[in-house]
């Protein structure tokens, strides 16, 4: 799996990149009713990707929206992370391609 946090940016879809380090990418949007931030932290030593979110509500419409989304949010975040993981895993070169660098699949 890629250790570069940029590979995991698609986890939120269309959110803009607000900051990036060699281990973490910060995504987010500022809207009329709410603002959100998403942190994707890649820990290569532990072979773990951590997704953290924060929401700031601006008005009554934002509070109404968040009251509907709050409960399924954790499940949806896990599903987004799993979907991104699966997409990256399927796009990664296979072991034989990585070992030989030729791009030719080895068969036995």
Sine and cosine of phi, psi and omega as CSV:
sin_phi,cos_phi,sin_psi,cos_psi,sin_omega,cos_omega
0.00,0.00,0.53,-0.85,-0.02,-1.00
-0.92,0.38,0.67,-0.74,0.05,-1.00
-1.00,-0.03,-0.14,0.99,0.00,-1.00
-0.99,0.15,0.84,-0.54,0.00,-1.00
-0.87,0.50,-0.40,0.91,0.01,-1.00
-0.88,0.48,-0.50,0.87,0.03,-1.00
-0.91,0.40,-0.40,0.91,-0.04,-1.00
-1.00,-0.09,0.06,1.00,-0.05,-1.00
-0.87,0.50,-0.50,0.87,-0.06,-1.00
-0.94,0.33,-0.04,1.00,-0.05,-1.00
-0.86,0.51,-0.51,0.86,-0.02,-1.00
-0.98,-0.20,-0.04,1.00,0.00,-1.00
1.00,0.09,-0.95,-0.31,-0.17,-0.99
-0.99,-0.13,0.14,0.99,-0.03,-1.00
-0.92,0.39,0.59,-0.81,-0.02,-1.00
-0.99,0.15,0.46,-0.89,0.02,-1.00
-0.99,0.12,0.83,-0.56,0.00,-1.00
-0.98,-0.21,-0.41,0.91,0.01,-1.00
-0.18,-0.98,0.34,-0.94,-0.05,-1.00
-0.43,-0.90,0.67,-0.75,0.18,-0.98
-0.83,-0.56,-0.10,-1.00,0.01,-1.00
-0.96,0.28,-0.24,0.97,0.00,-1.00
-0.89,-0.47,-0.25,0.97,-0.15,-0.99
-0.60,-0.80,0.52,-0.85,0.14,-0.99
-0.80,-0.60,0.68,-0.73,0.02,-1.00
-0.93,-0.37,0.85,-0.52,-0.02,-1.00
-0.90,-0.43,0.36,-0.93,0.06,-1.00
0.10,-0.99,0.14,-0.99,0.02,-1.00
-0.56,-0.83,0.57,-0.82,0.11,-0.99
-0.93,-0.37,0.91,-0.41,-0.02,-1.00
-0.93,-0.36,0.04,-1.00,-0.01,-1.00
-0.93,0.38,-0.65,0.76,-0.09,-1.00
-0.99,-0.14,-0.46,0.89,0.03,-1.00
-0.38,-0.93,0.34,-0.94,0.10,-1.00
-0.83,-0.56,0.56,-0.83,0.03,-1.00
-0.68,-0.73,0.44,-0.90,0.08,-1.00
-0.76,-0.65,0.60,-0.80,0.04,-1.00
-0.76,-0.65,0.81,-0.58,0.05,-1.00
-0.94,-0.33,0.78,-0.63,0.09,-1.00
-0.90,-0.44,0.94,-0.35,-0.05,-1.00
-0.95,-0.32,0.82,-0.57,0.00,-1.00
-0.96,-0.28,0.88,-0.48,0.05,-1.00
-0.95,-0.32,0.99,-0.16,-0.08,-1.00
-0.94,0.34,-0.55,0.84,0.00,-1.00
-0.90,0.44,-0.67,0.75,0.00,-1.00
-1.00,-0.02,-0.04,1.00,-0.04,-1.00
0.80,0.60,0.81,0.59,-0.09,-1.00
-0.67,-0.74,0.59,-0.81,0.12,-0.99
-0.88,-0.48,0.80,-0.61,-0.02,-1.00
-0.91,-0.40,0.78,-0.62,0.02,-1.00
-0.94,-0.34,0.85,-0.53,0.03,-1.00
-0.83,-0.56,0.61,-0.79,0.00,-1.00
-0.77,-0.63,0.45,-0.89,0.09,-1.00
-0.61,-0.79,0.63,-0.78,-0.02,-1.00
-0.78,-0.63,0.69,-0.72,0.12,-0.99
-0.88,-0.47,0.85,-0.52,-0.03,-1.00
-1.00,-0.02,0.71,-0.71,-0.08,-1.00
-0.98,-0.21,-0.50,0.86,-0.08,-1.00
-0.43,-0.90,-0.12,-0.99,-0.05,-1.00
-0.89,0.46,-0.63,0.77,0.02,-1.00
-0.89,0.45,-0.64,0.77,0.05,-1.00
-0.90,0.44,-0.64,0.77,0.03,-1.00
-0.92,0.40,-0.64,0.77,0.05,-1.00
-0.89,0.45,-0.73,0.68,0.01,-1.00
-0.86,0.51,-0.74,0.67,-0.04,-1.00
-0.91,0.42,-0.53,0.85,0.03,-1.00
-0.90,0.44,-0.51,0.86,0.05,-1.00
-0.99,0.17,-0.57,0.82,-0.13,-0.99
-1.00,-0.02,-0.37,0.93,-0.14,-0.99
-0.82,0.58,-0.74,0.67,-0.06,-1.00
-0.92,0.38,-0.75,0.67,0.01,-1.00
-0.98,0.20,-0.05,1.00,-0.06,-1.00
-0.86,0.51,-0.72,0.69,-0.02,-1.00
-0.88,0.47,-0.67,0.74,0.02,-1.00
-0.91,0.41,-0.69,0.72,0.00,-1.00
-0.90,0.44,-0.63,0.78,0.02,-1.00
-0.90,0.44,-0.68,0.73,0.05,-1.00
-0.89,0.46,-0.66,0.75,0.02,-1.00
-0.90,0.43,-0.66,0.76,0.05,-1.00
-0.89,0.46,-0.66,0.75,0.02,-1.00
-0.91,0.41,-0.68,0.73,0.04,-1.00
-0.90,0.43,-0.66,0.75,0.01,-1.00
-0.89,0.45,-0.68,0.73,0.03,-1.00
-0.91,0.42,-0.67,0.74,0.04,-1.00
-0.86,0.51,-0.72,0.69,0.00,-1.00
-0.89,0.46,-0.68,0.73,-0.01,-1.00
-0.90,0.44,-0.67,0.75,0.03,-1.00
-0.93,0.38,-0.63,0.78,0.00,-1.00
-0.91,0.42,-0.64,0.77,0.00,-1.00
-0.95,0.31,-0.45,0.89,0.01,-1.00
-1.00,0.10,-0.28,0.96,-0.04,-1.00
-0.94,0.33,0.56,-0.83,0.07,-1.00
-0.91,0.41,0.52,-0.85,0.02,-1.00
-0.95,0.30,0.24,-0.97,-0.09,-1.00
-0.84,0.54,-0.68,0.73,0.00,-1.00
-0.91,0.42,-0.57,0.82,0.02,-1.00
-0.95,0.31,-0.61,0.79,0.02,-1.00
-0.94,0.35,-0.66,0.75,-0.09,-1.00
-0.92,0.39,-0.62,0.79,-0.08,-1.00
-0.98,-0.20,-0.29,0.96,0.06,-1.00
0.92,0.40,0.11,0.99,-0.06,-1.00
-1.00,0.03,-0.28,0.96,-0.05,-1.00
0.98,0.19,0.01,1.00,0.02,-1.00
-0.99,-0.14,0.77,-0.64,0.01,-1.00
-0.97,0.26,0.69,-0.73,0.06,-1.00
-1.00,-0.03,0.69,-0.72,0.04,-1.00
-0.85,-0.53,0.49,-0.87,0.02,-1.00
-0.83,-0.56,0.00,0.00,0.00,0.00
